[in-house]
Amino acid sequence: MGVTGEGTTARTPRVPDSGLADTVLERLTAVYGAAADPERAVAMRAYMKDVAPFLGLATPDRRSLSRTVLEGLPRPGENDCAAVALRCWELPEREYHYFAVDYLRRHVRHCSSGFLPVARHLVTTVPWWDTVDLLAAHVVGALVAADPALAAEMDDWIGDDDLWLARTALLHQLRFKERTDTRRLFDYCLRRSGHPDFFVRKAIGWSLREYAKTDPDAVRAFLAREQQRFAPLSVREALRNIGA
């Protein structure tokens, strides 16, 4: 896919030409815009710590509207997915970003490893947990599962100064279950164990807690050895369902 140049650099990906994306965005802005609720938008923006303006669409209503937007449209290819997501991200209101995340969750299986620079851009642009966590588990994770060579990119992301890239690396295996690379998971947790930010410390605990559903003994043993290196928040989250 010709979205960016070589590698997963931080420069903004090029938006591919896509007639399908033209149709989606035309419908989307018309349908979402007509349903906007300015009063609710104020409360939603405050709840999300002013990360972005909102249209004021409740989640069930928004997803119903999304079905209207997509009715009768063909399955997208990789360039279509990139164009829809990047163009949605250019719009200020957060509901357009949510639409893009839902669209990618549904169609990421049609994307190659070359889509990772787009995912990186979405993770690092207007970042907050509401989009980053879904992109990590359902988009980045799906790309890595389909092409394990991308794990090398996660090795870079975990050490990045951008806390949202580090959080994504920690969370990308959330849905892997028995396919989890345990060595990499534990190594990532140790590498960022001293991180000062709440969102990274929380992600450490969350990633361990999720893997504990598959192998609780491995998580207990890991924390028995390394607990002193982690913030109490990370340990509490990791052991929430399995005990010490």
BELTA-V682317 format. One record per residue. N is the residue number from 1. RES is the residue in one letter. SS is DSSP state (alpha for helix, beta for strand, coil for the rest). Layout:
BEGIN
n & res & ss
N & RES & SS
N & RES & SS
END
This chain:
BEGIN
n & res & ss
1 & M & coil
2 & G & coil
3 & V & coil
4 & T & coil
5 & G & coil
6 & E & coil
7 & G & coil
8 & T & coil
9 & T & coil
10 & A & coil
11 & R & coil
12 & T & coil
13 & P & coil
14 & R & coil
15 & V & coil
16 & P & coil
17 & D & coil
18 & S & coil
19 & G & alpha
20 & L & alpha
21 & A & alpha
22 & D & alpha
23 & T & alpha
24 & V & alpha
25 & L & alpha
26 & E & alpha
27 & R & alpha
28 & L & alpha
29 & T & alpha
30 & A & alpha
31 & V & alpha
32 & Y & alpha
33 & G & alpha
34 & A & alpha
35 & A & coil
36 & A & coil
37 & D & coil
38 & P & alpha
39 & E & alpha
40 & R & alpha
41 & A & alpha
42 & V & alpha
43 & A & alpha
44 & M & alpha
45 & R & alpha
46 & A & alpha
47 & Y & alpha
48 & M & coil
49 & K & coil
50 & D & coil
51 & V & coil
52 & A & coil
53 & P & coil
54 & F & coil
55 & L & coil
56 & G & coil
57 & L & coil
58 & A & coil
59 & T & alpha
60 & P & alpha
61 & D & alpha
62 & R & alpha
63 & R & alpha
64 & S & alpha
65 & L & alpha
66 & S & alpha
67 & R & alpha
68 & T & alpha
69 & V & alpha
70 & L & alpha
71 & E & coil
72 & G & coil
73 & L & coil
74 & P & coil
75 & R & coil
76 & P & coil
77 & G & coil
78 & E & alpha
79 & N & alpha
80 & D & alpha
81 & C & alpha
82 & A & alpha
83 & A & alpha
84 & V & alpha
85 & A & alpha
86 & L & alpha
87 & R & alpha
88 & C & alpha
89 & W & alpha
90 & E & alpha
91 & L & coil
92 & P & coil
93 & E & coil
94 & R & alpha
95 & E & alpha
96 & Y & alpha
97 & H & alpha
98 & Y & alpha
99 & F & alpha
100 & A & alpha
101 & V & alpha
102 & D & alpha
103 & Y & alpha
104 & L & alpha
105 & R & alpha
106 & R & alpha
107 & H & alpha
108 & V & alpha
109 & R & alpha
110 & H & alpha
111 & C & coil
112 & S & coil
113 & S & alpha
114 & G & alpha
115 & F & alpha
116 & L & alpha
117 & P & alpha
118 & V & alpha
119 & A & alpha
120 & R & alpha
121 & H & alpha
122 & L & alpha
123 & V & alpha
124 & T & alpha
125 & T & coil
126 & V & coil
127 & P & coil
128 & W & coil
129 & W & alpha
130 & D & alpha
131 & T & alpha
132 & V & alpha
133 & D & alpha
134 & L & alpha
135 & L & alpha
136 & A & alpha
137 & A & alpha
138 & H & alpha
139 & V & alpha
140 & V & alpha
141 & G & alpha
142 & A & alpha
143 & L & alpha
144 & V & alpha
145 & A & alpha
146 & A & alpha
147 & D & coil
148 & P & alpha
149 & A & alpha
150 & L & alpha
151 & A & alpha
152 & A & alpha
153 & E & alpha
154 & M & alpha
155 & D & alpha
156 & D & alpha
157 & W & alpha
158 & I & coil
159 & G & coil
160 & D & coil
161 & D & coil
162 & D & coil
163 & L & alpha
164 & W & alpha
165 & L & alpha
166 & A & alpha
167 & R & alpha
168 & T & alpha
169 & A & alpha
170 & L & alpha
171 & L & alpha
172 & H & coil
173 & Q & coil
174 & L & coil
175 & R & coil
176 & F & coil
177 & K & alpha
178 & E & alpha
179 & R & alpha
180 & T & coil
181 & D & coil
182 & T & alpha
183 & R & alpha
184 & R & alpha
185 & L & alpha
186 & F & alpha
187 & D & alpha
188 & Y & alpha
189 & C & alpha
190 & L & alpha
191 & R & alpha
192 & R & coil
193 & S & coil
194 & G & coil
195 & H & coil
196 & P & coil
197 & D & coil
198 & F & alpha
199 & F & alpha
200 & V & alpha
201 & R & alpha
202 & K & alpha
203 & A & alpha
204 & I & alpha
205 & G & alpha
206 & W & alpha
207 & S & alpha
208 & L & alpha
209 & R & alpha
210 & E & alpha
211 & Y & alpha
212 & A & alpha
213 & K & coil
214 & T & coil
215 & D & coil
216 & P & alpha
217 & D & alpha
218 & A & alpha
219 & V & alpha
220 & R & alpha
221 & A & alpha
222 & F & alpha
223 & L & alpha
224 & A & alpha
225 & R & alpha
226 & E & alpha
227 & Q & alpha
228 & Q & alpha
229 & R & alpha
230 & F & coil
231 & A & coil
232 & P & alpha
233 & L & alpha
234 & S & alpha
235 & V & alpha
236 & R & alpha
237 & E & alpha
238 & A & alpha
239 & L & alpha
240 & R & coil
241 & N & coil
242 & I & coil
243 & G & coil
244 & A & coil
END
